[in-house]
């Protein structure tokens, strides 16, 4: 039927064009309503695209979300909000519904001008290090244009001019009296490389691969001067080596930590009573080194070496230790259940008290006698939530999860002093919450519907409920739109607390009694409201200022839904049009992709990230983003795991089929001119697409793609594609195999641009180089761009990349062969 529709449409257009020529040759106009062949867009509008660079959008759109900073001893909070009129700071009391400005900015600007002797006005006060203290006053710094000798500079060079620095003024602003006071510099109480005990008396750090500690006196001295000769250090361990150090985090077999420096050991967690801490020591000796070369280093290019585990390779081994302080005695806790398992010591949920400490929160989840640890097998199919009693010699499994694909998990939540556990699980095919007792007996299901609980964001234990973010509860909405729900601890259906048909990013108070709802949609500008934990809207807080953006001609994209290639599964996406869109014309189509599985390319909320969608459309393209089966995790586990075992090809058919439906639906989309582009996983997918469907996708721009997942990092490739665990003669080995993009190089028919940063230590440049090699050996013409000095993102060369992509698309997809000058004039005025 679809083919018949297209045939009739094309036939009618041909007939219409022929009759139009008859009318024109006879000197007459076609009758009203007579349809002529639509005009194809073949000329790029570079000026329109230049008006919406990242820099210019940043000068037209300011705040899009509120980050509430909650008070320590109440549910009040403060925040900042920027519009085209400047930045204003507010305090809000949810209990009274009162919102007021923190500062009289006009008066403050005059006071600061008199003290600092630099001119300021209310719209341009350069606050830095703004902090609330004791719920009563703020402190902040102002950097002046005046200079003073730098006390931290080397004073040994006699006879030379002292090194100078900009003078910084320090202030205190009293909330109640609105009084401004100049104060001395407030030194850091503790250095940032120490994980300080909750009572503030001891700080642990790593030096030369071993663990050390200082007491609070030395920590304060070290915060002022790390080279102070009176520092007293205590060594806890003596056997650390480069490959088997104490305190270095094992990030799925990857690490870039320089273990010879003082680095806070991120896997270290303190007991809340400060008498013990726990850490996991990782033996990284089996993990091989990887390298990138920085060609821009002076005076010589430099080699950067880091640990990097590839799929199927041998992994790290973790060992759990508990230390007693201040004696420094420690012992090993047996944890082994799976070969090359990974472990996490769960952190305690942050509290208001933690937020106002001048050192990082490093407490474990538990009490002074025990803590919780997550343990997962190398193939990710077996997960255990374990309790570790510090008086025992091994872990105790409390809850186990098993899956034939892979298990995902969230941090557990402890209730009733640790006697109950809120556990997140996808065991029934959807993410739900379950209440257990401390010994692992199921008390009740807290939620059990065909929806996705993303996470617990607030706890109101006294009120008998949790605040959770849930997707897909309202069946008529886009299933990715998150909403805020109250989940009763005694059971019952979740209660939605926020507004309908929006994507809501909620930030709960520490008490769980209030939350700030940042809400938006891809076709709706962001706004913010304050709600009670019972669902009462207290007030509208803010709405983003789009006045300058709309005045520049901006128009929102349009949402749509189509079917996946199975004809059953709904897919969701957005259409981005030129802001001067003309429905009587036919536009080339660009598909912006990210296949997942941890996210999809299609925006749910409005985003200022214009480069690959809104801005690209301004050249004269219709830009599409749409999900595919195996993509976003915030749906069913079936949807999320659809690509398991087929990581190269799983999303391609859905992307093609979605585009075909849209081209049939909208006559202004040209199915004969379809391109595809993406970054990282999207770079991988766009190359796979043009090589798998070479007669459909005519152009591809593929950036930093993991084209060969056999050399990409182990955790992503093994989790989402799968790895086979084999036991031979009592030993466990891991076997990994995956199809690669370079295997399809001979299929190329269209135009392909491959791009990579030359020091990308995430998706190594060799992923792209291997495709380059295969294309050359298949005698294919293609384009390749190496971006110097850039890692996985292109940073200050991202604007250059945009115009490189623009040139490629306009020439090969749009058909605009206009010679471009060597100088990219559009960048000169940015």
PECORUR-V12572 format. One line per field, one symbol per residue. ss: DSSP state (A for helix, B for strand, O for the rest). psi: psi as a letter, one per 30 degrees, with the letter a starting at -180 (. if undefined). burial: b if it has 16 or more other C-alpha atoms within 10 Angstrom, else e. A space follows every 50 residues. Layout:
ss = ???
psi = ???
burial = ???
//
This chain:
ss = OAAAAAAAAAAAAAAAAAAAAAAAAOOOOOOOOOOOOOBBOOOOOAAAAA OOOAAAAAOOOOOOOOOOBBOOOOOOBBBBBBBOOBBBBBBBBOOOOBBB BOOOAAAAAAAAAAAAOOOOBOOBOOOBBBBBBOOOBBBBBBBBBBBBBO OOOOOOOOOOOOOBBBBBBBBBBBOOOOOBBBBOOOOOOOOOOOBBOOOO OBBBBBBOOBBBBBBAAAAAAAAAOOOOOOOOOBBOOOOOOOOOOOOOOO BOOBBOOOOOOOBOOOOOBBOOOOOBBBBBBBBOOOOOBBBBBBOOOOOO OBBBBBBOOBOOOOOOBBBBBBBBOOOOOBBBBBOOOOOOOBBBBOBOOO OAAAAOOOOOOOBBOBOOOBBBBBBBOOOOOBBBBBBBBOOOOBOBBBBB BBOOOOOOOOOOBBBAAAOBBBBBBOOOOOOBBBBBBOOOOBBBBOOOOO OBBBBBBBBBOOOOBBBBBBBOOOOOOOOOOBBBBBBBOOOOOOBBOOOO OOBBBBBBOOOOOBBBBBBBBOOBBBBBBBBBOOOOBBBBBBBOOOAAAA AOOOOOOBBBBBBOOOOOOBBBBBBBOOOOOOOOBBBBBBBBOOOOOOOO OOOOOOOOOOOOOAAAAOOOBBBBBBOOOOOOOOOOAAAAOOOOOOOOOO OAAAAAAAAAAAAAAOOOBBBBBBBBBBBOAAAAAAAAAAAAOOOOBBBB BBBOOOOOOOOOBAAAAAAAAOOBBBBBOOBBBBBOOOOOAAAAAAAOOO BBBBBBBOOOOOOOOAAAAAAAAAAAAOOOOOBBBBBOOOOOOOAAAAAA AAAAAAAAAAAAAAOOOOOOOOOOAAAAOO
psi = eeeeeeeeeeeeeeeeeeeeeeeefgglkklkfkklkkkkjgkkieeeef fhleeeefffkckflkjkjkleglglllllkkaffakkklkkjeefgkkl kekjeeeeeeeeeeefgkkllffijiklhkkkkggflkkllkklflllkj ffljgfikglkkkllkkkkklkjkeefgkkkkllkjlkeklfgkjklefg flkklkkhflklllleeeeeeeeejfgkfgkjkkkelggklefilkfkkj ihgkkgkjffljkkjffkkkkfggfllklkkkjgffklllllkjffkkfk kkkkklkjklkflkalkkkkkkkkkgfgkllkkkfkekkhllkkjkllkk leeefglhlkjhkljaaffllkkkkkleggfkkkjkkjkfflgllkkekk kklfclklllklkklhgfflkkkkkgfgfljlkkkllfggkkelkelhli ljjelkflkieefgllklkkkgejfflkffjklklkjkfgalkkkkfall hljkjkjklffgflkkjjlllfgklklklkllffgkjelkelkkjgeeee ffgkkklkllklklffgekkkkakkklkfhkjfflkklkkjkkjfaffll fkkelkkgifegdeeefffhljkkkkllkgckfhaleeeegegkfhfefe feeeeeeeeeeeeeejfgkjffiklkllkceeeeeeeeeffeiffejfkk jjkhkifjffglkeeeeeefekkkkkjkhfkklkkkkkkleffgeffkea kkjkklkfhjgdjkffeeeeeeeeeefghkklkkkjjkgkbflgbfgeee eefeeeeeeeefeegjgkkklekiefffg.
burial = eeeeeeeeeeeebeebbebbeeeeeeeeebeeeeebbeebbbebebebbb bbbbeebeebbbbbbbebbbbbeebbbbbbbbbbeebbebbbebeeeebe ebbebeebbeebeeebeeebebeebeeeeeebeebebbbbbbbbeeeeee eeeeeeeeeeeeeebebbbbbbbbbeeeebeeeeeeeebbbbbbbbbbeb ebbbbbbbbbbbbbbbebbbbbbbeeeeeebeeeebbeebebbbbbbbbb ebbbbeeebeebbbbbbbbbbbebbbbbbbbbbbbebbeeebebeeeeee eeeeebbbbbbbbbbbbbebbbbbbeeeebeebebbeebbbbbbbbbbbe ebebebeebbbbbbbbbbebbbbbbbbbbbbbbbbbbbbbeeebbbbbbe bbeebbbbbebbbbbeeeebbbbbbbeebbbbbbbbbbebeeeebbbbbb bbbbbbbbbbeeeebbbbbbbbbbeeebbbbbbbbbbbbeeeebebbbee bbbbbbbbbbbbbbbbbbbbbbbebbbbbbbbbbbebbbebbbbbbeebe eeebbbbebebbbbbeeeebbbbbbbbbbebeeeebbbbbbbbbbbbeeb bbbbbbeeeebbbbbbbbbbbbbbbbbbbbbbbbbbbebbbbbbbebbbb bbbbbbbbbbbbbbeebbbbbebbbbbbbbbbbbbbbbbbbbbbebbbbb bbbbbbbbbbbbbbbbbbbbbbbebeeeeeeeebebebbbbbbbbebbbb bbbbbbbbbbbbbbbbbbbbbbebbeeeebeeebebbbbbbbbbeeeebe bbbbbbbbbbbbbbbbeeeeeeeeebeeee
//
